Amino acid sequence: MKAMNLTAKQSDVLNYIKLYIEKNNISPIIREIQTGCGMVSYKSAVDKLLVLEKKGFIKRELNKHRGIKINNL
């Protein structure tokens, strides 16, 4: 899977998550992704994460607020 399979917004979210983890050594919560990527709604952020997970770019741990892991592609 390559980044070419991503929309611009999906790519922005993925890059935001990568940079956040590099800077803070933990993954962002959904609200931080929402505000950090300039999304109006919480659901938009959730939808982007679901697509990134479906495409294999990230893995999310259920019931963990900071449970986003970047997959090595």
C-alpha atoms as an extended CHARMM CRD file, in Angstrom:
* protein
*
        73  EXT
         1         1  MET       CA              0.0000000000        0.0000000000        0.0000000000  PROA      1               0.0000000000
         2         2  LYS       CA              1.3340000000        3.3420000000       -0.9690000000  PROA      2               0.0000000000
         3         3  ALA       CA              0.4600000000        6.8660000000        0.0430000000  PROA      3               0.0000000000
         4         4  MET       CA             -0.8800000000        7.3440000000       -3.4780000000  PROA      4               0.0000000000
         5         5  ASN       CA             -3.9570000000        5.3920000000       -2.3450000000  PROA      5               0.0000000000
         6         6  LEU       CA             -4.8110000000        8.2010000000        0.0650000000  PROA      6               0.0000000000
         7         7  THR       CA             -6.8030000000       11.3620000000       -0.4200000000  PROA      7               0.0000000000
         8         8  ALA       CA             -5.1580000000       14.6330000000        0.5630000000  PROA      8               0.0000000000
         9         9  LYS       CA             -7.0640000000       14.7440000000        3.8640000000  PROA      9               0.0000000000
        10        10  GLN       CA             -6.2400000000       11.1150000000        4.6930000000  PROA      10              0.0000000000
        11        11  SER       CA             -2.5890000000       11.8550000000        3.9910000000  PROA      11              0.0000000000
        12        12  ASP       CA             -2.7600000000       14.9390000000        6.2370000000  PROA      12              0.0000000000
        13        13  VAL       CA             -4.1980000000       12.8440000000        9.0760000000  PROA      13              0.0000000000
        14        14  LEU       CA             -1.5560000000       10.1420000000        8.6500000000  PROA      14              0.0000000000
        15        15  ASN       CA              1.2400000000       12.7360000000        8.6310000000  PROA      15              0.0000000000
        16        16  TYR       CA             -0.2430000000       14.4620000000       11.6830000000  PROA      16              0.0000000000
        17        17  ILE       CA             -0.3000000000       11.1570000000       13.5760000000  PROA      17              0.0000000000
        18        18  LYS       CA              3.3100000000       10.3620000000       12.5800000000  PROA      18              0.0000000000
        19        19  LEU       CA              4.5810000000       13.7890000000       13.6540000000  PROA      19              0.0000000000
        20        20  TYR       CA              2.5880000000       13.7110000000       16.8880000000  PROA      20              0.0000000000
        21        21  ILE       CA              4.0270000000       10.3110000000       17.8370000000  PROA      21              0.0000000000
        22        22  GLU       CA              7.5720000000       11.4400000000       16.9720000000  PROA      22              0.0000000000
        23        23  LYS       CA              7.2060000000       14.5650000000       19.1110000000  PROA      23              0.0000000000
        24        24  ASN       CA              5.2740000000       13.1410000000       22.0940000000  PROA      24              0.0000000000
        25        25  ASN       CA              6.1030000000        9.4020000000       22.0810000000  PROA      25              0.0000000000
        26        26  ILE       CA              2.3710000000        8.6430000000       22.3360000000  PROA      26              0.0000000000
        27        27  SER       CA             -0.3940000000        8.6870000000       19.7750000000  PROA      27              0.0000000000
        28        28  PRO       CA             -2.9260000000       11.5270000000       19.6140000000  PROA      28              0.0000000000
        29        29  ILE       CA             -6.5190000000       11.1740000000       20.7480000000  PROA      29              0.0000000000
        30        30  ILE       CA             -9.2520000000       11.6820000000       18.1760000000  PROA      30              0.0000000000
        31        31  ARG       CA            -10.0490000000       15.2320000000       19.3630000000  PROA      31              0.0000000000
        32        32  GLU       CA             -6.4070000000       16.2070000000       18.8820000000  PROA      32              0.0000000000
        33        33  ILE       CA             -6.4920000000       14.8000000000       15.3540000000  PROA      33              0.0000000000
        34        34  GLN       CA             -9.7250000000       16.6800000000       14.6910000000  PROA      34              0.0000000000
        35        35  THR       CA             -8.3700000000       20.0370000000       15.8080000000  PROA      35              0.0000000000
        36        36  GLY       CA             -4.8320000000       19.4560000000       14.5300000000  PROA      36              0.0000000000
        37        37  CYS       CA             -6.0870000000       18.6810000000       11.0250000000  PROA      37              0.0000000000
        38        38  GLY       CA             -8.7280000000       21.4230000000       10.9860000000  PROA      38              0.0000000000
        39        39  MET       CA            -11.7690000000       19.1710000000       10.8370000000  PROA      39              0.0000000000
        40        40  VAL       CA            -15.1100000000       20.5590000000       11.9200000000  PROA      40              0.0000000000
        41        41  SER       CA            -16.6050000000       17.3450000000       13.2670000000  PROA      41              0.0000000000
        42        42  TYR       CA            -15.3960000000       14.5250000000       15.4860000000  PROA      42              0.0000000000
        43        43  LYS       CA            -17.0030000000       12.0160000000       13.1060000000  PROA      43              0.0000000000
        44        44  SER       CA            -14.8500000000       13.2680000000       10.2340000000  PROA      44              0.0000000000
        45        45  ALA       CA            -11.7470000000       12.3800000000       12.2290000000  PROA      45              0.0000000000
        46        46  VAL       CA            -13.1680000000        8.9580000000       13.1120000000  PROA      46              0.0000000000
        47        47  ASP       CA            -14.0520000000        8.3160000000        9.4700000000  PROA      47              0.0000000000
        48        48  LYS       CA            -10.5240000000        9.1810000000        8.3230000000  PROA      48              0.0000000000
        49        49  LEU       CA             -9.0510000000        6.8310000000       10.9340000000  PROA      49              0.0000000000
        50        50  LEU       CA            -11.3560000000        4.0100000000        9.8530000000  PROA      50              0.0000000000
        51        51  VAL       CA            -10.2650000000        4.4160000000        6.2360000000  PROA      51              0.0000000000
        52        52  LEU       CA             -6.5750000000        4.5540000000        7.1930000000  PROA      52              0.0000000000
        53        53  GLU       CA             -7.0290000000        1.3690000000        9.2040000000  PROA      53              0.0000000000
        54        54  LYS       CA             -8.9330000000       -0.3600000000        6.4080000000  PROA      54              0.0000000000
        55        55  LYS       CA             -6.1780000000        0.5470000000        3.9390000000  PROA      55              0.0000000000
        56        56  GLY       CA             -3.5620000000       -0.8390000000        6.3380000000  PROA      56              0.0000000000
        57        57  PHE       CA             -1.7300000000        2.3790000000        7.2190000000  PROA      57              0.0000000000
        58        58  ILE       CA             -2.5920000000        2.3140000000       10.9220000000  PROA      58              0.0000000000
        59        59  LYS       CA             -3.7790000000       -0.1260000000       13.5660000000  PROA      59              0.0000000000
        60        60  ARG       CA             -6.1380000000        0.9580000000       16.3210000000  PROA      60              0.0000000000
        61        61  GLU       CA             -6.4010000000       -0.7430000000       19.6920000000  PROA      61              0.0000000000
        62        62  LEU       CA             -9.9770000000       -0.9640000000       20.9010000000  PROA      62              0.0000000000
        63        63  ASN       CA            -10.9210000000        0.8730000000       24.0850000000  PROA      63              0.0000000000
        64        64  LYS       CA             -7.6490000000        2.8230000000       24.2450000000  PROA      64              0.0000000000
        65        65  HSD       CA             -7.6850000000        6.5940000000       23.8680000000  PROA      65              0.0000000000
        66        66  ARG       CA             -4.1270000000        6.6710000000       22.5910000000  PROA      66              0.0000000000
        67        67  GLY       CA             -4.1720000000        3.3340000000       20.8190000000  PROA      67              0.0000000000
        68        68  ILE       CA             -3.1450000000        4.3050000000       17.2760000000  PROA      68              0.0000000000
        69        69  LYS       CA             -0.0890000000        2.5730000000       15.8490000000  PROA      69              0.0000000000
        70        70  ILE       CA              1.5370000000        3.3280000000       12.4840000000  PROA      70              0.0000000000
        71        71  ASN       CA              2.0790000000        0.2230000000       10.3570000000  PROA      71              0.0000000000
        72        72  ASN       CA              5.4220000000       -0.1870000000        8.6230000000  PROA      72              0.0000000000
        73        73  LEU       CA              4.6340000000       -0.3630000000        4.9400000000  PROA      73              0.0000000000
